[in-house]
Amino acid sequence: MEYLRTHLKDWESSIRKFYERNLPFLPDNCQHRYFKLVWKYPLQRAVHIRDSIKSPEHLQRLLIKYAPQHVYYSLTTWLDPTTVRGRKSPAVPLWSDLVFDIDADRLQPAKEIAMRLISYLQSMGYKKFRVLFTGNKGFHIYVDDFKYDKYPEDYRERLRYFERKKRSIIDELLSAGIDIDPTLWDAYRVVRLPNTLNATTMLRAEWVPLEKLASFRPTIIRKYPDRPSKIYSHTILVSSHVIGTPDRHVLFLDYDGIDYRDVRQEVVDIIDRYNLSTAYVFRTTKGYNVWFLDALPLRRILRIKSNTSEDPMHYEHIKLYGYDLVRIWYKVFDDGRVHSKPYLFDVIPSNNTKYPLSRGHADLLRARYFQEVAGNSFTGLPTVKIIYASAKVAYHN
């Protein structure tokens, strides 16, 4: 444990030294964008800066103070970025940049995809591009002469229009076989801020002149100090999909590193706001999982999740793959270590009966956790989708 603390302190110090010597790049209209600081190791957490950033020096002071492992900013500009809380917030969108995200297993294939993308965009009539190396194995392609055909006065319709316009271009590129991130049409997406540190690789997110893209090599800042080894972990997960229905899911929420009093208060608020039934809270290695057994349409699940303080990766996962996952069994590592399985920690009661409950997830609670589930009506088959998953994770010996 002492070794781990020393490593993290050294890593954090390296991040601070980088920002003491380097000003972050600020995009146009930075005072109308929101910024996000992210830490992915040893605990995953994220902070939205609830302040209007007006200068590189302003942001630099925050980066030196907090030493984030990753820094992101919003592609959409907002009348007041501090009011952005998800799609139900009163935030007024002003503009949304067109940026494409390219990633690959190695840098060379990513460069080839980037050059093919730029060539295709030129055939569509675009002429002004900027290329950003993201600090790992990919690039962001900015289209600076992109314009919208119209500008709806109603701010909600304006947001939908921005997303429809960008999605149509992304769909055309995907149809042409160009491998790009299909989700960057989302007006709420954030991207890595130029001239900040990707602390996973200790490489700078740097601009690449278009004429030098083919020969580009990243600038080495500092090698990752005592980088942890990577081993596989294996576990069993359950899907949120209500089997036997075309588009119904139960709501899973994942909270890491948050005090349980705050988790419980948010869950109570969710029950009241969305008329949901009883919530089942599980203790995990890093925090809490919360299950609601109401069988809800996927679009409603996304709406609820976008207005919570849960791990944002779960929201992104369900948008991308159409279902959510939570762990229900031990996490076992190749070196023989075993993490405890989630256990039922609390039950937060509710008298709401607006929605039928998932029969399969209710049966799972009864069979595995000996928890009886009361409800007036159930839907779906008496089964759930179980997924055996493996993933490479960082580990300090």
C-alpha angles and dihedrals in degrees: 000000000000089000090052092050091050092049093050092048091052091047092049090049090053091052092050092049090053092055093044087062101034132058114215117240114249120208124226115288090015091167088066095052131078124228129215129204117203136192118189101174136091089352123011114235139145136202127199110212103236093202137083109256108218105170142018089246091055092054092040091060090054093048092051090048099047102026095211118197092221134018125203137176136197120265088208122072117219134199087236113008092191089070095059107117102145135292095315094054119104092239112142115221118218104178141345122213122227108235129158125210120214123185133168141167090261135024097243096060089046090055091050092051090047092053091047091049093051091049091052092047089052089055087055090057102262117134110169118075139161124196124209124192103218097212097256127049104318151057141229116221114207118201103207099181094052113128138181119237095221140007115222113216095216106082094216092052089045091057092049090048092053090051095046091050094050093042091055090055093046091049090052092051093047090049088053089058097252110146107227135143104278095205103063091099087080108109090211095057121119127207134199115282115241118249093023128117125263094210093193089071100014088235127134122245096236139176115252120206108238093234091054098047095100092055098034120141120181122249111250110229100173133320117256105272111243092339111211120248120253122235134165125261123197129202145150121251135187123221123231093226116115101227113229094033125090099222112004125120140172117236117252119185124190120202120184125184095359125128111254093233089062092045092051093048091051091048091051089050091050091051091052097041098047100029093240128166130240117328122221115208122203126194113229134183094269104021141313140321118206123202127197114186096205110124102231135174113262092243090057091048089054092047092053094044092050089061098051135084094235125128103298091217090074091057091049092046095054091047091052102039103024097238140061130229136207131183118254102169141045119298106230123194130208091244092059099260116139126201118209116260119245112273131199104266106169142356117215107200127220134179094207115123101172096123133040115249127241108261093202096052091044090053090049091055091050095046101041104026101026089234118148115220121208121202142144095228139013133198137193131035123309092255141076135210111257119197126197106211136189127188138173110244135182115254134176115217 
